[in-house]
Amino acid sequence: MLTITICLFLAGIAMGAAFACVWAWGVRSGQFKDLEDSKQQVFWPDIAPDAEPAKASDMSLATPKGNT
């Protein structure tokens, strides 16, 4: 029982250290500069300013391909 507890404790410490490394990388690389812009891209992608509607020529599934 003590072995399982120690393993779980070490796994928790390892996950915390991994999160700290990812967080430090995000801060140093500037990923957390404009959180509001990221929020709008994730939660409202249909109203994002850089989103382009799909063109009818891009939808090639409507016409069958082959020797017809």
Phi, psi and omega in degrees: 000322179293327180296317179295319180297317179295318178298317179293322177296315179294324177295319177296318177297318180296319178294322177296319178294321178296317177298318180298322178293317179295319178297316179297320177297317180296320179291315183291328182271358176084022181288340184255025182287304185239086183288330180294321178295319178296320179299318181291327178290327182277312187272334181230064182290338181285341178250012178293142184294333182266005180281133179248138178290152179290139179273155180293330180288339179283341182270082184272002179284342184285334181252128180286147178251142179152198182266063180252000000 
